[in-house]
């Protein structure tokens, strides 16, 4: 597996747009938990999601069911 983020992929570009724009997202985990916040950064393994209190949560990519912009 490559150690670098493949920035040419549409999914990676979309997430980078969420980060750049400070867009709030809903992130559903495979456990059924629904998290809301802003993605602060991503790497090839994880995301950092900050909640409304600016508390960071580190989330493994493989634990995610979906991510969508919050309406």
ROPA-300051 format. One record per residue (C-alpha): residue number from 1; residue in three letters; x, y, z. Coordinates in pm, whole numbers, m for minus. Layout:
NUM; ALA; X; Y; Z
...
// end
This chain:
1; UNK; 0; 0; 0
2; UNK; 121; 350; m84
3; UNK; 224; 570; 207
4; UNK; 98; 885; 34
5; UNK; m256; 1017; m3
6; UNK; m376; 979; m362
7; UNK; m491; 1338; m415
8; UNK; m607; 1266; m769
9; UNK; m898; 1051; m647
10; UNK; m1239; 1225; m648
11; UNK; m1316; 1108; m293
12; UNK; m992; 1256; m158
13; UNK; m1050; 1583; m346
14; UNK; m1406; 1608; m208
15; UNK; m1283; 1561; 147
16; UNK; m1008; 1818; 90
17; UNK; m1281; 2060; m22
18; UNK; m1474; 1994; 301
19; UNK; m1156; 2069; 497
20; UNK; m1070; 2382; 295
21; UNK; m1424; 2522; 317
22; UNK; m1467; 2436; 687
23; UNK; m1781; 2243; 593
24; UNK; m1964; 2060; 870
25; UNK; m2021; 1693; 789
26; UNK; m2210; 1394; 919
27; UNK; m1992; 1088; 950
28; UNK; m2157; 751; 1009
29; UNK; m1949; 469; 1149
30; UNK; m1996; 100; 1076
31; UNK; m2103; 67; 1442
32; UNK; m2407; 285; 1362
33; UNK; m2277; 588; 1553
34; UNK; m2337; 921; 1379
35; UNK; m2079; 1194; 1440
36; UNK; m2106; 1558; 1337
37; UNK; m1823; 1806; 1302
38; UNK; m1557; 1944; 1074
39; UNK; m1281; 1735; 924
40; UNK; m954; 1902; 1022
41; UNK; m716; 1675; 833
42; UNK; m689; 1337; 668
43; UNK; m412; 1095; 593
44; UNK; m407; 754; 429
45; UNK; m530; 586; 751
46; UNK; m734; 835; 954
47; UNK; m942; 1152; 977
48; UNK; m947; 1406; 1255
49; UNK; m1303; 1525; 1321
50; UNK; m1357; 1826; 1550
51; UNK; m1694; 1853; 1723
52; UNK; m1889; 2166; 1822
53; UNK; m1662; 2210; 2126
54; UNK; m1350; 2184; 1905
55; UNK; m1266; 1846; 2061
56; UNK; m1072; 1632; 1811
57; UNK; m1162; 1269; 1745
58; UNK; m932; 1043; 1547
59; UNK; m1128; 806; 1322
60; UNK; m986; 517; 1121
61; UNK; m1099; 522; 756
62; UNK; m1198; 155; 771
63; UNK; m1453; 236; 1046
64; UNK; m1651; 476; 824
65; UNK; m1977; 383; 650
66; UNK; m2030; 727; 489
67; UNK; m1953; 1098; 506
68; UNK; m2192; 1365; 382
69; UNK; m2215; 1743; 414
70; UNK; m2452; 1850; 688
71; UNK; m2754; 2040; 562
// end
